[in-house]
Amino acid sequence: MLRKFAAWALILAWGLALPGAAGAADGLIQARSFQADARTATQRRVPILVLFSSPSCPYCERVKSEYLMPMHKDPAYRSRVIIREVTIDSTTPLTGFDGKATTEGAFAAAHKVFMVPTVMVFDTRGAAASEAIGGLLIPDFYFGYLEGAIDEGGRKVRGK
């Protein structure tokens, strides 16, 4: 019995130590091309929600794990919104809504995002489709803030 327990503990420890094994499937999709995302959003008639974050921000991790990841994994939300993440201080290349090359940090600065976490909802042309949600605000109501922004963005995308 002790051998079985030790074997399972070793297997579990080895699995947790694999680099990126679980993390890749558990993270939000990092923005790479808003032009491509806008084409998809146009076809699906949905807005694009962007989380502006920073790796050193504990509130960003909380917004991701408690709110956005559950939405991202829920099939009902996939038919309502496209969710992407932008790291505000990153020099990672990114294609903007206009098709021009930029970086994640420059995209954030162009949208005047300097505080994290900030959530913005965009229409299919890259215009703000709701008020930005800056900070974590009141955690008990945060889901409602996100819902409201997604609903407003959806109405603007569908022209209602």
DSSP file (Angstrom, degrees, kcal/mol; ACC not computed):
  #  RESIDUE AA STRUCTURE BP1 BP2  ACC     N-H-->O    O-->H-N    N-H-->O    O-->H-N    TCO  KAPPA ALPHA  PHI   PSI    X-CA   Y-CA   Z-CA
    1    1 A M     >        0   0    0      0, 0.0     4,-2.3     0, 0.0     5,-0.2   0.000 360.0 360.0 360.0 -43.7    0.0    0.0    0.0
    2    2 A L  H  >  +     0   0    0      1,-0.2     4,-2.4     2,-0.2     5,-0.2   0.866 360.0  53.5 -63.6 -36.4    2.8    2.4    0.9
    3    3 A R  H  > S+     0   0    0      2,-0.2     4,-2.6     1,-0.2    -1,-0.2   0.909 108.1  49.8 -64.3 -42.4    4.5    1.6   -2.5
    4    4 A K  H  > S+     0   0    0      2,-0.2     4,-2.6     1,-0.2     5,-0.2   0.929 111.6  48.5 -62.1 -44.8    1.3    2.5   -4.4
    5    5 A F  H  X S+     0   0    0     -4,-2.3     4,-2.4     1,-0.2    -2,-0.2   0.925 112.5  48.1 -61.3 -44.6    1.0    5.8   -2.5
    6    6 A A  H  X S+     0   0    0     -4,-2.4     4,-2.1     2,-0.2    -1,-0.2   0.887 111.2  51.1 -64.0 -39.4    4.6    6.6   -3.2
    7    7 A A  H  X S+     0   0    0     -4,-2.6     4,-2.4     2,-0.2    -2,-0.2   0.922 111.8  46.3 -64.6 -44.4    4.3    5.8   -6.9
    8    8 A W  H  X S+     0   0    0     -4,-2.6     4,-2.7     1,-0.2    -2,-0.2   0.896 111.5  51.8 -65.2 -39.5    1.2    8.0   -7.2
    9    9 A A  H  X S+     0   0    0     -4,-2.4     4,-2.5    -5,-0.2    -1,-0.2   0.898 110.8  48.3 -63.5 -39.8    2.8   10.8   -5.4
   10   10 A L  H  X S+     0   0    0     -4,-2.1     4,-2.4     2,-0.2    -2,-0.2   0.911 112.1  48.6 -66.4 -43.4    5.9   10.6   -7.7
   11   11 A I  H  X S+     0   0    0     -4,-2.4     4,-2.4     2,-0.2    -2,-0.2   0.924 113.3  47.7 -62.4 -45.0    3.7   10.5  -10.8
   12   12 A L  H  X S+     0   0    0     -4,-2.7     4,-2.2     2,-0.2    -2,-0.2   0.929 112.4  48.5 -62.7 -45.8    1.7   13.5   -9.6
   13   13 A A  H  X S+     0   0    0     -4,-2.5     4,-1.2     1,-0.2    -1,-0.2   0.898 112.0  49.7 -62.3 -41.1    4.8   15.5   -8.7
   14   14 A W  H  X S+     0   0    0     -4,-2.4     4,-0.6     1,-0.2     3,-0.2   0.909 110.5  50.3 -64.7 -42.1    6.4   14.7  -12.1
   15   15 A G  H >< S+     0   0    0     -4,-2.4     3,-0.7     1,-0.2    -2,-0.2   0.877 109.6  50.1 -64.6 -38.6    3.2   15.8  -13.9
   16   16 A L  H 3< S+     0   0    0     -4,-2.2    -1,-0.2     1,-0.2    -2,-0.2   0.764 106.7  57.0 -70.7 -24.0    3.1   19.1  -12.0
   17   17 A A  H 3< S+     0   0    0     -4,-1.2    -1,-0.2    -3,-0.2    -2,-0.2   0.599  76.3 113.1 -84.8 -10.8    6.7   19.8  -12.8
   18   18 A L  S X< S-     0   0    0     -3,-0.7     3,-1.0    -4,-0.6     4,-0.4  -0.441  76.8-114.7 -63.6 127.9    6.3   19.6  -16.6
   19   19 A P  T 3  S-     0   0    0      0, 0.0    -1,-0.1     0, 0.0    -2,-0.1  -0.489  88.1 -12.5 -70.1 121.8    6.9   23.0  -18.0
   20   20 A G  T 3> S+     0   0    0     -2,-0.4     4,-1.5     1,-0.1     5,-0.3   0.477  93.8 127.0  74.5   1.8    3.7   24.5  -19.5
   21   21 A A  T <4 S+     0   0    0     -3,-1.0     4,-0.3     1,-0.2    -1,-0.1   0.943  90.3  12.2 -60.5 -49.7    1.8   21.2  -19.5
   22   22 A A  T  > S+     0   0    0     -4,-0.4     4,-1.1    -7,-0.2     3,-0.4   0.792 121.7  66.7 -95.1 -32.2   -1.2   22.6  -17.7
   23   23 A G  H  > S+     0   0    0      1,-0.2     4,-0.8     2,-0.2     3,-0.3   0.854  95.0  55.8 -60.5 -39.2   -0.4   26.3  -18.0
   24   24 A A  H >< S+     0   0    0     -4,-1.5     3,-0.5     1,-0.2    -1,-0.2   0.888 111.6  43.6 -63.7 -38.0   -0.8   26.6  -21.7
   25   25 A A  H 34 S+     0   0    0     -3,-0.4    -1,-0.2    -4,-0.3    -2,-0.2   0.689 113.8  52.6 -78.9 -17.5   -4.3   25.2  -21.6
   26   26 A D  H 3< S+     0   0    0     -4,-1.1    -1,-0.2    -3,-0.3    -2,-0.2   0.471  93.9  87.0 -98.7  -2.4   -5.3   27.3  -18.6
   27   27 A G  S << S-     0   0    0     -4,-0.8     2,-0.1    -3,-0.5     3,-0.0  -0.528  79.6-104.4 -98.3 164.1   -4.3   30.7  -19.9
   28   28 A L        -     0   0    0     -2,-0.2     2,-0.6     1,-0.1    -1,-0.1  -0.386  47.7 -93.4 -73.7 162.0   -6.1   33.3  -22.0
   29   29 A I        -     0   0    0     54,-0.4    56,-1.8    -2,-0.1     2,-0.2  -0.697  38.9-130.0 -81.6 122.7   -5.2   33.7  -25.6
   30   30 A Q  B     -a   85   0A   0     -2,-0.6    56,-0.2    54,-0.2     2,-0.1  -0.520  29.6-106.2 -71.4 136.3   -2.5   36.3  -26.0
   31   31 A A        +     0   0    0     54,-2.9    56,-0.1    -2,-0.2    -1,-0.1  -0.409  51.2 155.3 -64.3 135.3   -3.5   38.8  -28.7
   32   32 A R  S    S+     0   0    0     -2,-0.1    63,-2.1     1,-0.1     2,-0.3   0.576  71.2  14.0-127.0 -40.2   -1.4   38.4  -31.9
   33   33 A S  B  >  -f   95   0B   0     61,-0.2     4,-2.3     1,-0.1    63,-0.2  -0.832  49.0-179.0-145.5 103.1   -3.6   39.9  -34.7
   34   34 A F  H  > S+     0   0    0     61,-3.1     4,-2.4    -2,-0.3    63,-0.2   0.771  89.0  62.6 -70.4 -23.4   -6.6   42.0  -33.9
   35   35 A Q  H  > S+     0   0    0     61,-0.5     4,-1.6    60,-0.4    -1,-0.2   0.937 107.9  41.3 -64.4 -45.3   -7.2   42.3  -37.7
   36   36 A A  H  > S+     0   0    0      2,-0.2     4,-2.0     1,-0.2    -2,-0.2   0.901 114.7  51.7 -67.5 -41.2   -7.7   38.5  -37.8
   37   37 A D  H  X S+     0   0    0     -4,-2.3     4,-2.8     1,-0.2    -2,-0.2   0.880 107.3  54.0 -62.6 -36.7   -9.8   38.6  -34.6
   38   38 A A  H  X S+     0   0    0     -4,-2.4     4,-2.5     2,-0.2    -1,-0.2   0.875 105.8  52.5 -66.5 -37.2  -11.9   41.3  -36.1
   39   39 A R  H  X S+     0   0    0     -4,-1.6     4,-2.1     2,-0.2    -1,-0.2   0.935 112.8  44.8 -61.6 -45.2  -12.7   39.2  -39.1
   40   40 A T  H  X S+     0   0    0     -4,-2.0     4,-2.4     1,-0.2    -2,-0.2   0.915 112.9  51.0 -64.3 -42.8  -13.8   36.3  -36.9
   41   41 A A  H  X>S+     0   0    0     -4,-2.8     5,-1.9     1,-0.2     4,-1.5   0.878 108.7  52.1 -63.0 -38.2  -15.8   38.7  -34.7
   42   42 A T  H  <5S+     0   0    0     -4,-2.5    -1,-0.2     2,-0.2    -2,-0.2   0.925 110.6  47.6 -63.5 -44.9  -17.5   40.1  -37.8
   43   43 A Q  H  <5S+     0   0    0     -4,-2.1    -2,-0.2     1,-0.2    -1,-0.2   0.903 120.4  37.4 -62.1 -41.7  -18.5   36.6  -38.9
   44   44 A R  H  <5S-     0   0    0     -4,-2.4    -1,-0.2    -5,-0.2    -2,-0.2   0.585 104.7-130.0 -87.7 -10.6  -19.8   35.7  -35.5
   45   45 A R  T  <5 +     0   0    0     -4,-1.5    -3,-0.2     1,-0.2   113,-0.1   0.935  63.6 127.2  58.7  50.7  -21.2   39.2  -34.8
   46   46 A V      < -     0   0    0     -5,-1.9    -1,-0.2   111,-0.1    35,-0.2  -0.918  57.6-114.5-132.4 157.3  -19.6   39.5  -31.4
   47   47 A P        -     0   0    0      0, 0.0    35,-2.1     0, 0.0     2,-0.5  -0.319  26.7-117.7 -82.7 173.4  -17.3   42.0  -29.7
   48   48 A I  E     -bC  82 122A   0     74,-2.5    74,-3.1    33,-0.2     2,-0.5  -0.970  21.4-157.0-116.7 119.0  -13.7   41.5  -28.7
   49   49 A L  E     -bC  83 121A   0     33,-3.3    35,-2.6    -2,-0.5     2,-0.5  -0.826  10.5-164.8 -95.6 129.9  -12.9   41.8  -24.9
   50   50 A V  E     -bC  84 120A   0     70,-3.4    70,-2.3    -2,-0.5     2,-0.6  -0.969  10.6-155.6-121.8 125.2   -9.3   42.6  -24.1
   51   51 A L  E     -bC  85 119A   0     33,-2.7    35,-2.9    -2,-0.5     2,-0.6  -0.886  10.0-155.9 -93.9 119.4   -7.6   42.2  -20.7
   52   52 A F  E     +bC  86 118A   0     66,-3.4    66,-1.7    -2,-0.6     2,-0.2  -0.873  32.6 157.7 -93.5 122.6   -4.7   44.5  -20.4
   53   53 A S  E     -b   87   0A   0     33,-2.7    35,-2.5    -2,-0.6    36,-0.3  -0.760  37.4-139.4-139.0 178.9   -2.4   43.0  -17.8
   54   54 A S    >   -     0   0    0     -2,-0.2     3,-1.9    33,-0.2     6,-0.2  -0.988  25.7-125.3-143.5 141.2    1.1   42.7  -16.4
   55   55 A P  T 3  S+     0   0    0      0, 0.0     6,-0.1     0, 0.0    -1,-0.0   0.769 110.6  52.6 -60.2 -25.3    2.9   39.6  -15.2
   56   56 A S  T 3  S+     0   0    0      4,-0.0    -3,-0.0    -3,-0.0     0, 0.0   0.298  85.0 104.7 -93.4  11.1    3.6   41.2  -11.8
   57   57 A C    <>  -     0   0    0     -3,-1.9     4,-1.6     1,-0.2    -3,-0.2  -0.818  48.0-170.8-100.1 109.2    0.0   42.1  -11.1
   58   58 A P  H  > S+     0   0    0      0, 0.0     4,-1.7     0, 0.0    -1,-0.2   0.821  89.7  55.9 -66.9 -29.2   -1.9   39.9   -8.6
   59   59 A Y  H  > S+     0   0    0      2,-0.2     4,-2.6     1,-0.2     5,-0.2   0.856 103.5  55.0 -70.3 -33.5   -5.2   41.5   -9.4
   60   60 A C  H  > S+     0   0    0      2,-0.2     4,-2.6     1,-0.2    -1,-0.2   0.928 107.7  49.3 -62.0 -44.8   -4.7   40.6  -13.1
   61   61 A E  H  X S+     0   0    0     -4,-1.6     4,-3.0     1,-0.2     5,-0.3   0.884 111.0  50.2 -62.2 -38.0   -4.2   37.0  -12.1
   62   62 A R  H  X S+     0   0    0     -4,-1.7     4,-2.7     2,-0.2     5,-0.4   0.919 109.9  49.2 -67.6 -43.5   -7.4   37.1  -10.0
   63   63 A V  H  X>S+     0   0    0     -4,-2.6     5,-2.4     2,-0.2     4,-1.6   0.922 115.6  45.5 -60.7 -43.3   -9.4   38.7  -12.9
   64   64 A K  I  <>S+     0   0    0     -4,-2.6     5,-3.3     3,-0.2    -2,-0.2   0.965 119.1  38.4 -64.0 -52.4   -8.1   36.0  -15.2
   65   65 A S  I  <5S+     0   0    0     -4,-3.0    -2,-0.2     1,-0.2    -3,-0.2   0.864 124.6  35.6 -72.8 -36.2   -8.6   33.0  -12.9
   66   66 A E  I  <5S+     0   0    0     -4,-2.7    -1,-0.2    -5,-0.3    -3,-0.2   0.739 135.2   7.9 -91.4 -22.9  -11.9   34.0  -11.3
   67   67 A Y  I  X5S+     0   0    0     -4,-1.6     4,-1.6    -5,-0.4    -3,-0.2   0.741 124.9  40.1-123.8 -58.0  -13.7   35.7  -14.2
   68   68 A L  I  ><S+     0   0    0     -5,-2.4     4,-3.1     2,-0.2    -4,-0.2   0.878 111.5  52.2 -76.2 -37.9  -12.2   35.6  -17.6
   69   69 A M  H  ><S+     0   0    0     -5,-3.3     4,-2.3    -6,-0.3     5,-0.2   0.937 110.2  49.2 -64.4 -44.8  -10.9   32.0  -17.7
   70   70 A P  H  > S+     0   0    0      0, 0.0     4,-1.0     0, 0.0    -1,-0.2   0.908 115.0  46.0 -59.2 -38.3  -14.3   30.6  -16.7
   71   71 A M  H >< S+     0   0    0     -4,-1.6     3,-0.6     1,-0.2     6,-0.3   0.930 111.0  52.3 -65.7 -44.6  -15.9   32.7  -19.4
   72   72 A H  H 3< S+     0   0    0     -4,-3.1    -1,-0.2     1,-0.2    -3,-0.2   0.849 112.9  44.4 -60.2 -36.2  -13.3   31.7  -21.9
   73   73 A K  H 3< S+     0   0    0     -4,-2.3    -1,-0.2    -5,-0.2    -2,-0.2   0.656  93.2  94.6 -83.0 -16.9  -13.9   28.0  -21.2
   74   74 A D    XX  -     0   0    0     -4,-1.0     4,-1.3    -3,-0.6     3,-1.1  -0.669  67.6-148.4 -83.0 119.5  -17.7   28.3  -21.3
   75   75 A P  H 3> S+     0   0    0      0, 0.0     4,-0.9     0, 0.0    -1,-0.2   0.803  96.3  63.4 -56.5 -29.9  -19.2   27.5  -24.7
   76   76 A A  H 34 S+     0   0    0      1,-0.2     3,-0.4     2,-0.2    -5,-0.1   0.869 104.3  46.4 -63.6 -35.6  -22.0   30.0  -24.1
   77   77 A Y  H X> S+     0   0    0     -3,-1.1     4,-2.3    -6,-0.3     3,-1.9   0.794  99.8  67.4 -77.8 -27.6  -19.5   32.8  -24.0
   78   78 A R  H 3< S+     0   0    0     -4,-1.3    -1,-0.2     1,-0.3    -2,-0.2   0.801 101.7  49.1 -61.6 -26.2  -17.7   31.7  -27.1
   79   79 A S  T 3< S+     0   0    0     -4,-0.9    -1,-0.3    -3,-0.4    -2,-0.2   0.439 117.5  42.0 -90.3   0.9  -20.8   32.6  -29.0
   80   80 A R  T <4 S+     0   0    0     -3,-1.9     2,-0.3     1,-0.3    -2,-0.2   0.643 119.9   5.5-116.5 -23.3  -21.0   36.0  -27.3
   81   81 A V     <  -     0   0    0     -4,-2.3     2,-0.5   -35,-0.2    -1,-0.3  -0.995  53.6-130.1-162.8 150.3  -17.4   37.4  -27.2
   82   82 A I  E     - b   0  48A   0    -35,-2.1   -33,-3.3    -2,-0.3     2,-0.5  -0.941  30.8-153.7-103.5 130.8  -13.8   36.8  -28.2
   83   83 A I  E     + b   0  49A   0     -2,-0.5   -54,-0.4   -35,-0.2     2,-0.3  -0.921  19.8 166.8-113.5 128.6  -11.4   37.2  -25.3
   84   84 A R  E     - b   0  50A   0    -35,-2.6   -33,-2.7    -2,-0.5     2,-0.4  -0.906  23.5-137.9-133.8 162.1   -7.8   38.2  -25.7
   85   85 A E  E     -ab  30  51A   0    -56,-1.8   -54,-2.9    -2,-0.3     2,-0.4  -0.967  11.1-169.3-123.9 140.6   -5.0   39.4  -23.4
   86   86 A V  E     - b   0  52A   0    -35,-2.9   -33,-2.7    -2,-0.4     2,-0.6  -0.999  17.5-141.5-127.3 129.3   -2.4   42.2  -24.0
   87   87 A T  E >   - b   0  53A   0     -2,-0.4     3,-1.6   -35,-0.2   -33,-0.2  -0.826  14.0-147.5 -91.5 119.3    0.6   42.6  -21.7
   88   88 A I  T 3  S+     0   0    0    -35,-2.5    21,-0.2    -2,-0.6    -1,-0.1   0.736  92.1  40.5 -67.3 -25.1    1.1   46.4  -21.3
   89   89 A D  T 3  S+     0   0    0    -36,-0.3    -1,-0.3    19,-0.1     2,-0.3   0.155  91.4 117.1-107.6  20.4    4.8   46.5  -21.0
   90   90 A S    <   -     0   0    0     -3,-1.6    15,-2.6     1,-0.1    16,-0.3  -0.628  51.9-159.0 -93.3 145.8    5.6   43.8  -23.7
   91   91 A T        +     0   0    0     -2,-0.3    -1,-0.1    13,-0.2     3,-0.1   0.178  49.1 135.4-100.7  14.6    7.5   44.4  -26.9
   92   92 A T        -     0   0    0     -5,-0.1    12,-1.9     1,-0.1    13,-0.2  -0.440  64.5-104.7 -64.5 132.1    5.9   41.3  -28.4
   93   93 A P  E     + G   0 103B   0      0, 0.0     2,-0.3     0, 0.0    10,-0.3  -0.232  44.8 176.8 -60.5 147.7    4.7   42.0  -32.0
   94   94 A L  E     - G   0 102B   0      8,-2.5     8,-2.9    -3,-0.1     2,-0.6  -0.989  28.0-131.7-151.1 143.5    1.0   42.5  -32.6
   95   95 A T  E     -fG  33 101B   0    -63,-2.1   -61,-3.1    -2,-0.3   -60,-0.4  -0.900  29.9-140.0-100.0 125.5   -1.1   43.4  -35.6
   96   96 A G    >   -     0   0    0      4,-2.7     3,-1.7    -2,-0.6   -61,-0.5  -0.114  30.4 -94.3 -75.5 176.9   -3.6   46.2  -34.8
   97   97 A F  T 3  S+     0   0    0      1,-0.3    -1,-0.1   -63,-0.2    29,-0.1   0.806 126.9  56.5 -60.1 -30.2   -7.2   46.4  -36.0
   98   98 A D  T 3  S-     0   0    0      2,-0.1    -1,-0.3    28,-0.1     3,-0.1   0.436 119.1-110.3 -83.8   0.4   -6.0   48.5  -38.9
   99   99 A G  S <  S+     0   0    0     -3,-1.7     2,-0.2     1,-0.3    -2,-0.1   0.415  75.1 133.6  86.9  -2.0   -3.5   45.8  -40.0
  100  100 A K        -     0   0    0      1,-0.1    -4,-2.7    -5,-0.1    -1,-0.3  -0.573  61.1-109.9 -85.1 145.7   -0.5   47.8  -39.0
  101  101 A A  E     +G   95   0B   0     -2,-0.2     2,-0.2    -6,-0.2    -6,-0.2  -0.512  53.6 141.8 -73.1 138.6    2.4   46.2  -37.1
  102  102 A T  E     -G   94   0B   0     -8,-2.9    -8,-2.5    -2,-0.2     2,-0.3  -0.773  43.8-103.4-151.1-166.1    2.7   47.3  -33.5
  103  103 A T  E  >  -G   93   0B   0    -10,-0.3     4,-2.5    -2,-0.2     5,-0.2  -0.863  30.4-109.2-125.7 166.1    3.6   45.8  -30.1
  104  104 A E  H  > S+     0   0    0    -12,-1.9     4,-2.3    -2,-0.3   -13,-0.2   0.929 120.3  48.6 -59.3 -44.7    1.5   44.9  -27.2
  105  105 A G  H  > S+     0   0    0    -15,-2.6     4,-2.4     1,-0.2    -1,-0.2   0.902 112.0  47.7 -63.3 -42.2    2.9   47.8  -25.1
  106  106 A A  H  > S+     0   0    0    -16,-0.3     4,-2.5     2,-0.2    -1,-0.2   0.870 110.2  53.0 -67.5 -36.5    2.3   50.3  -27.9
  107  107 A F  H  X S+     0   0    0     -4,-2.5     4,-1.2     2,-0.2    -2,-0.2   0.922 110.8  47.3 -63.1 -43.6   -1.2   49.0  -28.4
  108  108 A A  H  <>S+     0   0    0     -4,-2.3     5,-2.7     1,-0.2     3,-0.5   0.929 113.1  48.0 -62.8 -45.6   -1.9   49.5  -24.7
  109  109 A A  H ><5S+     0   0    0     -4,-2.4     3,-1.8     1,-0.2    -2,-0.2   0.887 106.9  56.5 -63.5 -39.0   -0.4   53.0  -24.8
  110  110 A A  H 3<5S+     0   0    0     -4,-2.5    -1,-0.2     1,-0.3    -2,-0.2   0.789 109.6  46.5 -63.1 -27.1   -2.4   54.0  -27.9
  111  111 A H  T 3<5S-     0   0    0     -4,-1.2    -1,-0.3    -3,-0.5    -2,-0.2   0.206 118.1-115.3 -99.2  14.4   -5.5   53.1  -26.0
  112  112 A K  T < 5 +     0   0    0     -3,-1.8     2,-0.7     1,-0.2    -3,-0.2   0.840  61.5 154.0  57.1  38.8   -4.3   55.0  -22.9
  113  113 A V      < +     0   0    0     -5,-2.7    -1,-0.2     1,-0.2    -2,-0.1  -0.879   7.5 139.5-100.8 113.3   -4.1   51.9  -20.7
  114  114 A F        +     0   0    0     -2,-0.7     2,-0.4    -3,-0.1    -1,-0.2   0.449  55.1  71.9-127.2 -11.3   -1.6   52.4  -18.0
  115  115 A M  S    S-     0   0    0     20,-0.0    20,-0.1     2,-0.0   -63,-0.1  -0.887  81.1-112.2-109.4 139.4   -3.3   50.8  -15.0
  116  116 A V  S    S+     0   0    0     -2,-0.4   -63,-0.1     1,-0.2    20,-0.1  -0.937  88.7  34.6-123.6 149.5   -3.8   47.0  -14.8
  117  117 A P  S    S+     0   0    0      0, 0.0    18,-3.3     0, 0.0     2,-0.4   0.576  75.7 159.0 -74.8 145.6   -6.0   45.2  -14.8
  118  118 A T  E     -CD  52 134A   0    -66,-1.7   -66,-3.4    16,-0.2     2,-0.5  -1.000  22.0-160.2-128.7 134.1   -8.0   47.1  -17.4
  119  119 A V  E     +CD  51 133A   0     14,-2.5    14,-2.9    -2,-0.4     2,-0.4  -0.962  11.8 179.3-114.9 129.0  -10.7   45.4  -19.5
  120  120 A M  E     -C   50   0A   0    -70,-2.3   -70,-3.4    -2,-0.5     2,-0.5  -0.968  17.3-148.1-126.6 145.8  -11.9   47.0  -22.7
  121  121 A V  E     -C   49   0A   0     -2,-0.4     8,-3.5     9,-0.3     9,-0.7  -0.963  18.7-166.7-114.0 129.3  -14.5   45.8  -25.2
  122  122 A F  E     -CE  48 128A   0    -74,-3.1   -74,-2.5    -2,-0.5     6,-0.2  -0.822  15.6-130.5-114.5 150.9  -14.0   46.6  -28.9
  123  123 A D    >   -     0   0    0      4,-2.6     3,-1.3    -2,-0.3     6,-0.1  -0.237  47.5 -85.3 -83.7-173.8  -16.3   46.4  -31.9
  124  124 A T  T 3  S+     0   0    0      1,-0.3   -82,-0.1     2,-0.1   -83,-0.1   0.567 128.9  52.2 -75.3  -7.6  -15.1   44.8  -35.1
  125  125 A R  T 3  S-     0   0    0      2,-0.1    -1,-0.3   -27,-0.0   -87,-0.0   0.429 121.4-102.3-103.2  -2.8  -13.4   48.0  -36.3
  126  126 A G  S <  S+     0   0    0     -3,-1.3     2,-0.3     1,-0.3    -2,-0.1   0.557  76.0 137.1  94.2   9.0  -11.4   48.5  -33.1
  127  127 A A        -     0   0    0      1,-0.1    -4,-2.6     2,-0.0    -1,-0.3  -0.642  66.8 -95.9 -86.3 146.7  -13.6   51.2  -31.6
  128  128 A A  B     -E  122   0A   0     -2,-0.3    -6,-0.3    -6,-0.2    -1,-0.1  -0.415  36.4-171.7 -60.0 130.4  -14.4   51.1  -27.9
  129  129 A A        +     0   0    0     -8,-3.5     2,-0.3   -81,-0.2    27,-0.2   0.391  65.7   6.9-108.5   0.0  -17.7   49.4  -27.5
  130  130 A S  S    S-     0   0    0     -9,-0.7    -9,-0.3    22,-0.1     2,-0.1  -0.958  95.7 -66.7-163.6 173.8  -18.2   50.1  -23.8
  131  131 A E        -     0   0    0     -2,-0.3     2,-0.1     1,-0.1   -10,-0.1  -0.472  58.2-107.8 -67.7 141.9  -16.7   51.9  -20.9
  132  132 A A        -     0   0    0     -2,-0.1     2,-0.7   -12,-0.1   -12,-0.2  -0.428  23.3-136.5 -67.6 146.8  -13.3   50.5  -19.9
  133  133 A I  E     -D  119   0A   0    -14,-2.9   -14,-2.5    -2,-0.1     2,-0.5  -0.919  24.2-167.1-107.7 105.7  -13.2   48.6  -16.6
  134  134 A G  E     -D  118   0A   0     -2,-0.7   -16,-0.2   -16,-0.2     3,-0.2  -0.810  49.7  -9.3-100.3 131.7  -10.1   49.7  -14.7
  135  135 A G  S    S-     0   0    0    -18,-3.3   -16,-0.1    -2,-0.5   -20,-0.0  -0.215  95.1 -70.3  79.8-174.7   -8.9   47.8  -11.6
  136  136 A L        -     0   0    0      1,-0.2    -1,-0.2   -20,-0.1     6,-0.1   0.628  64.5-175.9 -90.1 -15.7  -10.7   45.0   -9.9
  137  137 A L        -     0   0    0     -3,-0.2    -1,-0.2     1,-0.1     3,-0.1  -0.251  60.7 -11.8  54.2-136.8  -13.4   47.3   -8.5
  138  138 A I    >>  -     0   0    0      1,-0.2     3,-2.0     2,-0.0     4,-1.1  -0.850  65.2-150.9 -97.5 111.1  -15.8   45.5   -6.2
  139  139 A P  H >> S+     0   0    0      0, 0.0     4,-0.6     0, 0.0     3,-0.5   0.826  93.9  59.9 -52.7 -35.5  -15.2   41.7   -6.6
  140  140 A D  H 34 S+     0   0    0      1,-0.2     4,-0.2     2,-0.1     3,-0.1   0.786 116.9  32.2 -64.5 -25.0  -18.8   40.9   -5.8
  141  141 A F  H <> S+     0   0    0     -3,-2.0     4,-1.8     2,-0.1     3,-0.3   0.438  91.2  97.0-108.6  -2.6  -20.0   43.0   -8.7
  142  142 A Y  H <X S+     0   0    0     -4,-1.1     4,-2.5    -3,-0.5     5,-0.2   0.879  81.7  53.9 -61.0 -41.6  -17.1   42.5  -11.2
  143  143 A F  H  X S+     0   0    0     -4,-0.6     4,-2.7     1,-0.2    -1,-0.3   0.905 108.4  51.4 -58.2 -41.1  -18.9   39.7  -13.1
  144  144 A G  H  > S+     0   0    0     -3,-0.3     4,-2.5     2,-0.2    -1,-0.2   0.871 107.4  52.3 -63.6 -38.4  -21.8   42.1  -13.6
  145  145 A Y  H  X S+     0   0    0     -4,-1.8     4,-2.2     2,-0.2    -2,-0.2   0.927 111.8  46.5 -62.4 -44.7  -19.5   44.8  -14.9
  146  146 A L  H  X S+     0   0    0     -4,-2.5     4,-2.7     2,-0.2     5,-0.2   0.929 111.9  50.7 -62.8 -45.5  -18.0   42.3  -17.4
  147  147 A E  H  X S+     0   0    0     -4,-2.7     4,-2.8     1,-0.2    -2,-0.2   0.923 110.5  49.6 -57.6 -45.9  -21.5   41.1  -18.4
  148  148 A G  H  X S+     0   0    0     -4,-2.5     4,-2.6     1,-0.2    -1,-0.2   0.902 111.5  48.1 -61.4 -42.6  -22.7   44.7  -19.0
  149  149 A A  H  X S+     0   0    0     -4,-2.2     4,-2.6     2,-0.2    -1,-0.2   0.906 113.1  47.9 -65.7 -42.1  -19.6   45.5  -21.1
  150  150 A I  H  X S+     0   0    0     -4,-2.7     4,-2.7     2,-0.2    -2,-0.2   0.923 112.9  48.5 -64.4 -44.2  -20.0   42.4  -23.2
  151  151 A D  H  X S+     0   0    0     -4,-2.8     4,-2.3    -5,-0.2    -2,-0.2   0.926 112.9  47.3 -61.8 -45.3  -23.8   43.1  -23.7
  152  152 A E  H  X S+     0   0    0     -4,-2.6     4,-2.1     1,-0.2    -2,-0.2   0.921 113.2  48.8 -63.1 -43.6  -23.1   46.7  -24.7
  153  153 A G  H  X S+     0   0    0     -4,-2.6     4,-2.4     1,-0.2    -2,-0.2   0.903 110.0  51.9 -61.8 -41.7  -20.4   45.6  -27.1
  154  154 A G  H  X S+     0   0    0     -4,-2.7     4,-2.2     1,-0.2    -2,-0.2   0.906 108.5  50.9 -61.4 -42.5  -22.7   43.0  -28.6
  155  155 A R  H  X>S+     0   0    0     -4,-2.3     5,-2.8     1,-0.2     4,-0.5   0.909 111.7  47.7 -61.7 -41.9  -25.4   45.5  -29.2
  156  156 A K  H ><5S+     0   0    0     -4,-2.1     3,-0.6     3,-0.2    -2,-0.2   0.895 111.6  49.6 -68.1 -39.5  -23.0   47.9  -30.9
  157  157 A V  H 3<5S+     0   0    0     -4,-2.4    -1,-0.2     1,-0.2    -2,-0.2   0.887 115.6  42.9 -65.6 -38.5  -21.6   45.1  -33.1
  158  158 A R  H 3<5S-     0   0    0     -4,-2.2    -1,-0.2    -5,-0.2    -2,-0.2   0.459 112.9-119.7 -88.2  -0.7  -25.0   44.0  -34.1
  159  159 A G  T <<5       0   0    0     -3,-0.6    -3,-0.2    -4,-0.5    -4,-0.1   0.812 360.0 360.0  70.4  31.6  -26.2   47.6  -34.6
  160  160 A K      <       0   0    0     -5,-2.8    -4,-0.2    -6,-0.2    -5,-0.1   0.386 360.0 360.0-109.3 360.0  -29.0   47.4  -32.0
